[in-house]
C-alpha cells in the first residue's frame, strides 16, 4: 500500500481516485478546487481531504493530478501552496491532464531540481473508462519512476504504456486525438449519407461493423448519433482544447494536419450553435441542420 494524493476530482479524477482507494487499497488524500467535491469523495471512499495541493502532497509517495489544462496544472504544482512545495525527495508526480508536451518537460525540469520526478501520463477511455477502471495510460518520463508508478496506476487502467522521455505521453495523446477526430467525422458523414440514401441505418451498420470500417466510435456511438443524442461522452469544448494543443504542436514541428484542422473548425461550428457540452459525436448535427 502506498500513500498517495489525488488533485482534481472532475468526471475523470473522481472515479480514478476512488479506484486507488478501493481497488488499490492505497491511503488517499484528495484535493479539489471546490472543497465540497472533495468532502463528498471522502464520504464515499474514505481517506482524507486537504485544503491545498501542498498539504495533500505532504508525505505522499505518489501525487496524481487530473485537471483541465496547462494553466490548471501549473496552479496545482507550482507556488507556495503547490504540490511540489509539499512533496518529499524521491516522490513522483503523475500528471493525467491532457496538456502540452512543453508544460510536461518544464514540470519535469522543475521536479528534478527539487529532487522529485514527474511523469506525463494522459489517459484515453473517457468517463466510462475512468468509472470502470479501464483507462489506457500513455506515459512519458524516466524508466525508474515509471516502474514505480505503474502498479499504482493499474488500479484504474487496463493498459499502461511507457512511450519514452518526458513529453512523450502528451505527444501520444495528441496522436490519439488526431485519430478520433478523423474517425468521428467519417462516421458522422457515413450515417448522414445512409439516412439521406434511404438505407436502414441499423442494418447498414450491422453489415459493415465487423469489417474494415469497424471502430470504437462505430460500436459505441452510431445509435446515439443517428438519434441526435449527444450527452454520452467527451465534450466538444474539451475536444477543441485538445485539438488546439495538437495544432500548436504541429506548427512547432512542421507536421501537416489538414484533416485535423478542418475537423477542429467543424467543432467550432458546433460550439457556435450552443453545443459546447455535447459530446464529440455531435459532428453529425452540423450535417443535418
C-alpha positions in Angstrom: 0.0 0.0 0.0 1.3 3.4 -0.9 0.5 6.9 0.4 -0.9 8.9 -2.4 -2.6 12.2 -3.2 -5.0 13.0 -6.0 -5.5 16.5 -7.2 -8.6 17.3 -9.3 -11.9 15.4 -8.8 -13.7 16.0 -12.1 -15.5 13.4 -14.1 -12.2 11.6 -14.6 -10.4 12.2 -11.4 -13.2 11.4 -9.0 -13.5 7.7 -10.0 -9.8 7.3 -10.6 -9.1 8.4 -7.1 -11.8 6.1 -5.9 -10.1 3.1 -7.6 -6.9 4.0 -5.9 -8.6 3.8 -2.5 -10.9 0.7 -3.1 -9.2 -1.4 -5.7 -5.6 -0.4 -5.0 -6.0 -0.3 -1.2 -3.9 2.9 -1.0 -4.1 5.6 1.6 -5.5 8.5 -0.4 -5.7 12.2 0.3 -7.6 14.3 -2.2 -7.7 18.0 -3.2 -10.2 19.7 -5.3 -10.7 23.4 -6.1 -14.3 23.1 -4.9 -14.0 21.7 -1.4 -17.5 20.3 -1.4 -16.5 17.8 -4.1 -13.5 16.6 -2.0 -15.7 16.2 1.1 -18.2 14.2 -1.0 -15.4 11.9 -2.2 -14.2 11.3 1.3 -17.7 10.4 2.4 -17.9 7.9 -0.5 -14.5 6.4 -0.3 -12.8 7.3 3.0 -9.4 8.8 3.0 -8.9 12.5 3.8 -9.3 15.8 2.1 -6.7 18.7 2.1 -7.3 22.4 1.6 -4.3 22.9 -0.7 -2.3 20.8 -3.1 0.8 21.3 -0.9 -1.0 19.8 2.1 -2.5 16.9 0.1 1.0 16.1 -1.3 2.8 16.2 2.1 4.4 12.8 2.7 2.9 11.1 -0.3 4.9 8.6 -2.3 2.9 9.5 -5.4 0.9 12.6 -6.3 -1.6 12.2 -9.1 -3.4 15.1 -10.9 -6.1 15.3 -13.5 -7.0 18.9 -14.1 -8.1 21.0 -17.1 -5.2 22.4 -19.0 -1.6 23.8 -18.8 -2.6 26.7 -16.5 -4.6 24.5 -14.2 -1.6 22.1 -13.9 0.8 24.9 -13.0 -1.7 26.2 -10.4 -1.7 22.8 -8.5 2.1 22.2 -9.0 3.9 25.5 -8.5 3.9 28.2 -5.9 3.9 28.1 -2.1 0.7 26.1 -2.0 1.6 23.9 -4.9 2.2 20.2 -4.7 5.9 20.4 -5.4 6.3 22.5 -2.2 4.8 19.7 -0.1 6.4 16.7 -1.7 9.4 14.9 -0.2 12.6 14.0 -2.1 12.1 10.8 -4.2 8.3 11.2 -4.6 6.8 11.0 -8.0 4.2 13.4 -9.6 2.0 11.7 -12.1 0.0 14.0 -14.3 -3.1 12.7 -16.1 -4.1 16.0 -17.5 -4.2 16.3 -21.3 -1.8 19.2 -21.6 1.1 20.3 -23.9 4.3 18.4 -24.2 6.1 21.7 -23.3 4.5 22.0 -19.9 5.3 18.4 -19.2 9.0 19.0 -20.0 9.0 22.2 -17.9 7.4 20.4 -15.0 9.9 17.6 -15.2 12.8 20.0 -15.1 11.4 21.8 -12.0 10.7 18.5 -10.3 14.2 17.1 -10.8 15.7 20.4 -9.5 13.7 19.7 -6.3 14.8 16.0 -6.0 11.4 14.8 -7.3 10.2 13.3 -10.5 7.4 13.9 -12.9 5.6 11.6 -15.4 3.2 13.0 -18.0 0.5 10.3 -18.3 -2.6 11.4 -20.2 -5.4 8.9 -20.4 -7.9 7.6 -23.0 -11.1 5.9 -22.4 -13.4 8.8 -21.3 -15.6 8.9 -18.3 -16.8 5.3 -18.7 -13.2 4.1 -18.8 -12.4 6.0 -15.6 -15.5 4.7 -13.8 -14.8 1.1 -14.9 -11.1 1.3 -14.1 -10.3 0.5 -17.8 -8.3 3.5 -19.0 -5.4 3.5 -21.3 -2.4 5.5 -19.9 0.3 7.0 -22.2 3.4 7.8 -20.2 6.4 9.9 -20.7 9.3 10.1 -18.2 12.2 8.1 -16.9 12.3 4.3 -16.6 12.7 4.2 -12.8 9.7 6.4 -12.0 7.6 4.6 -14.5 8.4 1.2 -13.0 7.5 2.5 -9.5 4.2 4.2 -10.6 2.9 1.5 -13.0 1.5 -0.9 -10.3 -0.3 2.0 -8.6 -1.8 3.3 -11.8 -3.0 -0.3 -12.5 -5.9 0.4 -10.1 -7.7 2.3 -12.8 -6.1 1.2 -16.0 -6.4 -1.7 -18.5 -3.2 -0.7 -20.4 -0.2 1.4 -19.4 2.4 2.1 -22.0 5.8 3.9 -21.5 6.4 5.9 -24.6 9.8 7.5 -23.8 11.2 10.6 -22.2 9.3 13.5 -20.7 6.6 14.8 -23.1 6.2 11.5 -24.9 2.9 10.7 -23.1 1.4 14.0 -24.2 2.6 13.6 -27.8 1.0 10.1 -27.9 -2.3 11.6 -26.6 -2.2 14.1 -29.4 -1.9 11.2 -31.9 -4.9 9.6 -30.2 -7.0 12.8 -30.6 -6.0 13.2 -34.2 -7.3 9.6 -34.9 -10.5 10.2 -33.0 -11.3 13.5 -34.9 -11.0 11.8 -38.2 -12.9 8.7 -37.3 -15.8 10.7 -35.7 -16.1 12.9 -38.8 -16.1 9.9 -41.1 -18.7 8.1 -39.1 -20.9 11.2 -39.0 -20.7 11.5 -42.8 -21.4 7.8 -43.2 -24.6 7.8 -41.0 -25.8 11.0 -42.7 -25.2 9.5 -46.2 -27.0 6.3 -45.2 -30.0 8.2 -43.9 -30.1 10.5 -47.0 -29.9 7.5 -49.3 -32.9 5.8 -47.6 -30.9 2.9 -46.1 -31.9 1.2 -42.9 -29.1 2.6 -40.7 -29.2 -0.2 -38.2 -28.9 -2.9 -40.9 -26.2 -0.9 -42.7 -24.1 -0.6 -39.5 -24.6 -4.3 -38.8 -23.3 -5.1 -42.3 -20.1 -3.0 -42.1 -19.3 -3.0 -38.4 -17.4 -6.4 -38.4 -15.2 -5.4 -41.4 -12.6 -2.8 -42.1 -14.8 0.1 -41.2 -15.2 -1.1 -37.6 -14.1 1.3 -34.8 -14.8 2.0 -31.1 -16.8 5.1 -32.2 -19.0 3.0 -34.5 -19.5 0.4 -31.8 -20.4 2.8 -29.1 -21.8 5.9 -30.8 -23.7 5.1 -34.0 -27.1 4.7 -32.3 -26.9 8.0 -30.4 -25.5 9.8 -33.4 -28.4 8.6 -35.6 -30.9 9.6 -32.9 -29.4 13.0 -32.4 -28.5 12.4 -28.8 -25.2 13.9 -27.7 -24.9 13.5 -23.9 -22.8 10.4 -23.7 -19.1 11.3 -23.7 -16.3 13.7 -24.1 -17.5 17.3 -24.5 -16.9 19.4 -27.6 -15.2 22.2 -25.5 -12.7 19.6 -24.3 -12.0 18.3 -27.7 -11.4 21.7 -29.1 -8.9 22.3 -26.2 -7.1 19.1 -27.1 -7.1 19.8 -30.9 -5.7 23.3 -30.1 -2.8 21.6 -28.3 -2.3 19.3 -31.3 -2.3 22.1 -33.9 0.1 24.2 -31.8 2.5 21.3 -31.6 2.1 20.7 -35.4 3.0 24.3 -36.1 6.1 23.9 -33.9 7.3 20.7 -35.6 6.1 21.4 -39.1 3.7 18.5 -39.2 0.9 18.9 -41.7 -2.6 18.1 -40.3 -5.2 19.3 -42.8 -8.0 17.0 -41.7 -7.4 17.7 -38.0 -7.5 21.4 -38.7 -10.7 21.0 -40.7 -12.5 18.9 -38.0 -11.4 21.4 -35.4 -13.3 24.1 -37.4 -16.3 21.8 -37.6 -16.3 21.5 -33.8 -16.2 25.4 -33.8 -19.4 25.3 -35.8 -21.0 23.0 -33.1 -19.9 25.5 -30.4 -21.5 28.3 -32.4 -24.9 26.6 -32.2 -24.6 26.1 -28.4 -23.3 22.6 -28.4 -20.3 23.2 -26.3 -21.2 20.5 -23.8 -22.4 18.0 -26.4 -20.1 15.0 -26.9 -17.8 14.7 -29.8 -20.2 12.6 -31.8 -22.3 15.8 -32.4 -20.4 16.4 -35.6 -23.3 14.8 -37.3 -25.5 17.7 -36.2 -23.9 20.2 -38.5 -24.7 17.9 -41.5 -28.4 17.6 -40.6 -29.4 21.2 -39.9 
